[in-house]
Amino acid sequence: MSIYDLNFTDNKGNTVELRSLKDKVILLVNVASNCGFTKQYSGLQQLHESYAEGGLEVIGFPCNQFGGQEPGTDQEIEDFCKTNYNVSFTLATKTDVNGINAHPIYKYIKEKTGKEIQWNFEKFLINNGDIVAYGNSNLPVASLEPQIKDLLK
């Protein structure tokens, strides 16, 4: 099985098949509006603005599993992101990343990396179906930029 065999539902209710992103570099991040790391939305948006046309796809997966820091509805999350960070990259519907109800994408990522998702704003960079980089919550989003630029060449 490949990550491209999986899909998710965006916050508008549309199914997004990862196979449609096969020619892109994908940055998956579990996000939360009330987290101390929420300011990372700015960096994610900056990467999106700088590299989307070149082939980067940033996808935020809102998750309420860590400290109850994403309690809102999909619409409330979108409104928060647009109002505070001008987010225009793709947001999934609210998602579990751990436990029996973990989204299949996150089950796949954890199986391939051996990592449990510890907190909000953990980052996974995917290229050609491979998870090529991982960044924990403390890793500044901008630190992934050199690798993203290199992958997009």
N, C-alpha and C positions, 0 to 999 in steps of 0.2 A: 504494500500500500504506500502511496505517496501523499504528501500534504495536498497535492493538487486534486486528490479524490474527494476532498472535504469541502464543505460550504458553511456559510453562516447567514444569519438574517440581519440585515442592517436595521437601523432605528426607524426606518420608514416602512418596514415590513417586507422588503424585497430580499429574495434569496440571492446571495453572491457566491458563485462557484469559484473557488480558488484557481481552478484550471483557466479561468478567464484572465488571471494575473500571471500566467506562466512566464511571460516575457518581461516581467517586472521584478524589481527588488522590493521585497515586502518587509515593512517594519510593523510588527504586532506588539501592542502595549496594553496591559490591563490598567484601566484608568479609574479614578475616583474623584469626584468634585470637592469633597471635604477633607482631603488628605493634605498633609504637610508638603507633599511632593506635587500638588496640583499645579503649581507654577510651571511644571514641565510641559504643560499644554502649550506654552509659548514656544518652547524649543521644537516640539513636534510640529506645530503650525509653520514655524520657520523652515524646517526641513521640507515639509509639504510644498510650501511656496517656492522654495529654491529648486527642488528636484522632481516634482511631479511630472513636469513635461519631459524630463529626461528618463523617466521610467520608475520613479519611486512611488510606492503605494503605502501610505501610512494608514493603519487601521487601529482605532481605539476600541477596546472591549470593556465597557463600564462593568464594574464588579462591586458588589456590596459585601463581600466575604471578609474583608479586613477592617475590623473596627466599625462596621456599619457606616462607612464613609461615602457610600453612593446610594442613598435611600430613595432618590427621586425616580419618577417615571422616565421612560425614554424621551418624552417631549421635554420634561423639566431638565434632564441632562443636556439635551441639545440646546435648549434656551440658555442654560448656564454657560456652556462652552462657547456659544456664539457671542453672547453678551460680554463675557469676561476675557475671552482669548481669541475671538474672531475665527474660531475653528471652522475649517471648510473641508478637512479630510474626513474620511469615512468613519462613522461610529456604528458599532454593532448594537443590537438590542442588548439590554442588561444580561450579563452572562456569569455563570459560575465558572471558576477556573480550577477549583479543587473539589474533591469529594465525588460521591457517586453521580452527582448531576453536573459534573464538569463538562464543559463543551468539548465535543470530539476533537476540535483543533488543539485545545490545551491538553487533552489526554495524549494526543499524538506528540506534541512538543515535549511533554514530560517523559514519555516513553523514550524518545530519541535522545534527550539530553540527560536524563536521570535527575533532573532538577524538579523539586516541588516549588510551586509559586509561594513565596514567603510574604509578599506585601504588594501594595499597589505600585504601578509604574515600573514593572519589570519588562524589559525590552528584548525582543527576539527578532533578529535580522535574518531574512530568508532569501536565498538566491539559488536559482536552478533547483528548487525543491529541497535544498539543504539548509539547515540552521547553521549559519556561518558566524554568528556572534550572539552573545547574551550580555545584557546589562542589567544589574540589579537596580533597585529603587534609587540608590545613592549615585549611580552613574549619570553624570550630566548628559542630556540628549545630544548636545553638540559634540561630545567626544566620539560619537558614531559617524560624524560627518566625513572624516577622511576615508573611512572604509566604504561608506555609501558612494562617495565620489569615485573611488577606485572600481567598485562593482558596476557602476553605470557607464564606465568607459567602453 
